[in-house]
Amino acid sequence: MLWIIILSVIALIGFILLTIALIEPHRPEFTRVRLTENGGEPSLRILFFSDIHIEMCYVGSDYICGLIKQEKPDIVLFGGDVSSYPKHVENGIRYLAKISECCKVLNIPFIGVTGNHDIDLTEEQEKQCGFGNIENRYVTYGDYVLSGLDDSGRLERVWYTPVEVPADKKHILVVHDPDAISHIEDTKRIDYMLSGHIHGGQIRTPFRLEFYIRKDDLPRKGIFKGKHLIGNTVVYISRGLGCAKLPVRLGSRPEVSILEF
């Protein structure tokens, strides 16, 4: 009798967790994060989203456009990974193109970088996405300069060096994989770094076991989402929008953020 009760409880818990895991991908969370410690009104506001993975993305582009119209940020920023598989990339391009049109109507710059799943995107496809690719170059906005790094993909990984930027401005580096911070020789000139890639774990497990499967460096140290200080650099890691491998999330809802500097 006791075993029947135990098995019933386990089955009930499993059913509840599975239900939550299937629902969470459809429940995006809008977060507002202050990345600078000083008070006062922010001088730069960035709407940041990452990791669409269009095959298993249940957050529509209309949701992001609605936030853009509501918040009217200074910049809209995409952190990479349009789709997991090349055969679906056109759907991802249409998704980003809608956001691009929204930004154009409001005269808001739309910039970004590509991710490890985007290495096969052609130059024409990147152009159709509608965001200005800042990889290996920089753009300025007031007292800030934003630069980007390319992603070589997960196989035979290459870590790139940030471009030189004006020394009289605060430097915001945008790179898809946050592990890049561990491979940059001189981070003194990187005031902030914005990334995605990890999905906040996507399916959270006890003792962070999911990160030993992924084999990423920072998550094993407990750094896999949100704001962190690494050396002199304030790092922000988005939980992203879509799902990889499985259409589920557990303990890591999709995220769109307003980042205030």
PyMOL commands that set and color helices and strands:
alter all, ss='L'
color gray80, all
select helices_A, chain A and resi 2-26+54-56+61-71+86-106+116-118+123-129+178-183+199-201+206-208+210-214+217-220
alter helices_A, ss='H'
color red, helices_A
select strands_A, chain A and resi 29-34+45-49+75-78+110-112+132-133+138-141+144-148+170-174+192-195+226-230+233-237+255-260
alter strands_A, ss='S'
color yellow, strands_A
deselect
rebuild
show_as cartoon
